[in-house]
Every structure is written in structure tokens, then in C-alpha cells.
Amino acid sequence: MALRKSEMENITPLPSGYTLRRPTSDDLEAVTDLINACSIDEYGLPDITAGDLRSDWQQPGFDLATDAWAVLAPQGQIIAYADLIKEHGHFFAFVRTHPAHIGQGMATALLGLAEARAGERENELPPEGPHIIRAFTTGVNQSGQRLLEQRGYRAIRYFWQMKITLTDAPPIPAWPAGTVVRTLAPGEDMQPIHQVVDEAFRDHWEPEPIDFTEWEQRWRERAGFDPSLWFIALDGTEIAGVALCRYRVRVAWVGQLAVRRPWRKQGLGLALLQHAFSEFYRRGEREIGLGVDAQNLTGATRLYEKAGMRVFKQYDTYEKPLRSTMKEQA
């Protein structure tokens, strides 16, 4: 798919022989491989599956024909990619360049295109503002950090991926009195679980209601979805907390751990985590990971450290006002 004339006029020039075009659904595997090549170069591990990326491309409001870009090397392979997604009331620019092609201006050009597209879509944001665009880079990507800072972004938040390596069976969970745990039954209505997650995550940074339909679709269609890895802690007939686990790029993963306020500080979060560890251990897994806001207000990082998990990857979130907001402030 061709770029619009306005985009071609404003793009930072690419090196000779490199070309820019829209990605299509046929590029799914190539873009997945590119993103994973970057992750492997930085931390030694792949980061996503094609199913994960397909889920992102299918988000409401996202269109490959207007909100994504790919740079091709002279030999024709995709060596850089960017997209712009609207979530939580802000725009989020995602830019990745293959390690062998860093330093040639691809990231600068793609980030500029994402910023320009965010400006075109600014009327989609709540009128009360603030209207901002965000981007992230990993904690070891110094060139990415410099680019964002040079373009006026500032670091605002840090997120960790943590993991535990099990050499022995995990401790037996100490459940709060009266608590029982079960798994999700095949075909079971997921709405009560969604309500628990939505309620628990209201205490996180920038809470926003989680749309059930979108949440359910992303879970059910995501690679590695397995109802027998969804652990539901019950106090009588009420759901007190959940640990929703899966395989993420073939890695055992705790996708969402949520404990409702009345059941916090009773050891339920640790019990759910250890229960998940035990099931993965039974299945032969020895490394288990999860993602967490490093400045989490509910004490999640302390809980994970108590369970024996350690940080192995960091993502740095940056933001800056959109151009119209900056004009208003001037």
C-alpha cells in the first residue's frame, strides 16, 4: 500500500536503496521476526508471537492502511517498522529497527510519521486533554533513549519483566482460611473474571475501564490461551482473586494477577502466584515470567520479589505533548 503525498513530503530522507511502504497482513511473520530480532539482540529472548501481533493489528480503531509503516532494505526485507495505536486516551508510537540497520535514520523517519499521524487523529482524544503521544524503549537501548529525548520526550514510567528460575518444587501455597481455587471451565462465562480484573486494576497507574468484549477477544484469540491455566480463588461464592496464566512466546507466563481490595494483605496474592508456579513446574517448566509496573501502587513488585522473582528486562515509557497542545502552552 502506498503512502499519502503528505507523508512523502514530510518524511526524513532514507538512505539510498531503502524504501518505505505500508505493511499488509502478508507481512505478519516478517514484522514478528523483526521485533524478535531486536529483543534477542537486547535481552537474548524473543518478545512476541505472530498471534500477539495479529491481535494488536485487530484492535478497534487501528488500520494497517493508515497507522503503520515498514522500511525495506535494498534486498527487499523489512528492516524497520512502526505503528500508532490509541489506548487509555493517548496515542502510543511503537518503532523498531533491526540491529544491523540502527543509526541510519530509519527510527527518526518512522517516529516522525507516527507523530504526524497522531496529529491528524487528535480529534479522537477527549477534548479536555492533555493530548499526548507516548513511546517506549528498553532500558538497554541507549540510541532509542537519545532519539526520544532529542525529539522532546521525557521518561515518565518504567515497567519490568520479572522471572523466577525454579530448581525445586515451589512452596505449597498457604491459602487464607475458607479459600478454594479452581480453574476456568471450557466455555465458561468470563464476565465475572473480567469484573474482578477491572476492579483490581483500578488501583493501578492511570486506571481506565477495561472493555469486556475486547478483553475477552484478546485472551481467547491469543496464542497460548489455556483455561486450565486460569486460577480462580473463591471465598464462598465470591471471587476474591485470579491468576490468569498462559504461554507467551513459549515461556510460562502469569498474564494477570488480580486480588480484590477486601482480600488483600491476607497472603492471597502470594498463594495464587505459588499455585501458578506449582502448576507450571508440574508441566515441566522451570522459568516463569510476568510483567509489572515498576512503580506499582499496590505493592506488586514487593510481592513478586518475596516469591523469588527478579527483574530481567526493563521498558522505559516516554511522552510529549502533541503539537497543538504545545502551541496552546506557548
Salt bridges, closest charged atoms under 4 A:
GLU7 OE2 - ARG4 NH2 3.98
GLU7 OE1 - ARG22 NH2 2.63
ASP27 OD2 - ARG21 NH1 2.81
GLU42 OE1 - ARG96 NH2 3.14
ASP47 OD1 - ARG248 NH2 3.54
ASP47 OD1 - LYS313 NZ 3.34
ASP52 OD1 - ARG246 NH1 3.78
ASP56 OD1 - ARG218 NH2 3.18
ASP67 OD1 - ARG117 NE 2.71
ASP67 OD2 - ARG121 NH1 3.46
GLU115 OE1 - ARG151 NH2 2.71
GLU115 OE2 - LYS320 NZ 3.22
GLU120 OE1 - ARG4 NH2 2.75
GLU120 OE1 - ARG117 NH1 3.03
GLU122 OE2 - HIS131 ND1 2.76
GLU124 OE1 - ARG121 NH2 2.91
GLU188 OE2 - ARG182 NH2 2.89
ASP198 OD2 - ARG202 NH2 3.50
GLU199 OE1 - ARG260 NE 3.22
ASP203 OD1 - ARG261 NH2 2.40
ASP203 OD2 - ARG264 NH1 2.62
GLU206 OE1 - HIS90 NE2 3.73
GLU206 OE2 - ARG134 NH2 2.68
GLU208 OE2 - HIS88 ND1 3.69
GLU216 OE2 - ARG220 NE 3.24
ASP226 OD2 - ARG283 NH1 3.05
GLU238 OE1 - ARG260 NH1 3.71
GLU279 OE2 - ARG282 NH2 2.64
GLU279 OE2 - ARG283 NE 2.71
GLU287 OE2 - LYS163 NZ 3.77
ASP293 OD2 - ARG157 NH2 2.89
GLU319 OE1 - ARG134 NE 2.87
GLU319 OE2 - ARG154 NH2 3.50
